[in-house]
Amino acid sequence: MKRFIYIITDRNRNNLHVGLCSDLLKTLDFYKQMPTLFFDSAQQLNRLVYFEEINNEDMAMERFKYVSTFTRPQKEKLIRSVNKEWIDLTLGLNLESGLRQRPVMRPSVATTRRAVTF
């Protein structure tokens, strides 16, 4: 089963929170629904700035424990290695998940066939 290690921050980059989850989009939605879960509303964690996808649960847990022990400068270096501008990666994830969903109704295919004459 896939696991995601992520770092999420507030709009001023004051707080960096490391997390581990199996469904990144659901977790980000949870942060939106519970804006004052960890901090007050001024420091709402709402910007995904880093994530890793790991296919093995044990390896994911070990990596999570390792990244959780990082100091702030180490976390910033990790983020800047893949996201120099600290842009919110949620936008790309939402776009990608929207592309993967199948349309609700498929267009009907004409069932009548024309006879081919030579």
C-alpha positions in Angstrom: 0.0 0.0 0.0 1.3 3.5 -0.9 2.2 5.9 1.9 2.9 9.6 1.6 5.3 11.6 3.8 4.5 15.3 3.5 5.5 18.7 4.9 2.7 21.2 5.2 3.1 24.8 6.3 1.1 28.0 6.9 1.0 31.0 4.6 4.0 32.7 6.4 6.1 29.6 6.6 6.3 29.9 10.3 5.4 26.3 11.1 6.5 23.1 9.3 4.5 20.0 10.1 5.7 16.5 8.9 3.0 13.9 8.4 2.4 10.4 7.2 -0.7 9.2 5.4 -2.1 6.8 2.9 -4.4 9.2 1.0 -2.8 12.6 0.5 -5.8 14.4 -0.9 -8.1 13.2 2.0 -5.5 14.4 4.5 -5.2 17.8 2.9 -9.0 18.1 2.8 -9.0 17.2 6.5 -6.6 20.1 7.2 -9.0 22.4 5.3 -12.0 21.2 7.4 -10.2 21.6 10.7 -8.3 24.9 10.3 -7.5 25.3 14.0 -6.5 21.7 14.7 -2.9 22.4 15.6 -2.7 26.2 15.7 -5.0 29.3 15.7 -6.6 30.5 12.5 -3.8 32.9 11.7 -1.3 30.0 11.5 -3.6 27.6 9.6 -1.6 24.7 7.9 -2.8 24.8 4.3 0.2 24.7 2.0 1.7 21.4 0.9 5.3 22.2 0.1 6.8 18.7 0.0 5.8 15.1 -0.3 7.2 11.7 -1.0 5.4 8.5 -2.2 6.7 5.3 -0.7 5.3 1.9 -1.6 6.4 0.0 1.5 4.7 0.7 4.8 7.8 -0.2 6.9 10.1 2.0 4.8 7.6 4.8 4.9 7.4 4.7 8.7 11.2 4.7 9.0 11.5 7.6 6.6 8.8 9.5 8.5 10.6 9.0 11.8 13.9 10.1 10.2 12.4 13.3 8.6 10.5 14.1 11.8 13.9 14.4 13.6 15.1 17.1 11.2 15.8 20.6 12.4 14.1 23.5 10.7 17.1 24.2 8.4 17.3 20.6 7.4 13.6 20.6 6.5 14.0 23.8 4.6 16.9 22.3 2.6 14.8 19.2 1.9 11.9 21.4 0.6 14.1 23.6 -1.5 15.7 20.6 -3.1 12.4 19.9 -5.0 10.3 23.1 -4.5 12.6 26.2 -4.6 9.8 28.7 -4.6 7.8 27.0 -1.8 4.7 26.9 -4.1 1.6 25.1 -2.9 1.7 21.6 -4.5 -2.0 21.0 -3.7 -3.0 22.8 -6.9 -1.1 20.2 -9.0 -2.5 17.3 -7.1 -6.1 18.5 -7.5 -5.5 19.0 -11.2 -4.0 15.5 -11.6 -6.7 13.8 -9.6 -9.3 15.6 -11.7 -7.7 14.2 -14.9 -7.7 10.7 -13.6 -11.4 10.5 -12.8 -13.6 9.0 -15.4 -16.6 10.9 -16.8 -19.9 10.1 -15.2 -21.7 9.5 -18.5 -20.0 8.3 -21.6 -21.2 9.5 -24.9 -23.5 7.1 -26.6 -22.1 5.2 -29.6 -24.3 4.8 -32.5 -25.5 1.2 -32.7 -26.6 1.4 -36.3 -24.1 0.4 -38.9 -24.1 1.3 -42.5 -23.8 -1.4 -45.0 -20.7 -1.2 -47.1 -21.3 -1.8 -50.8 -18.6 -2.4 -53.4 
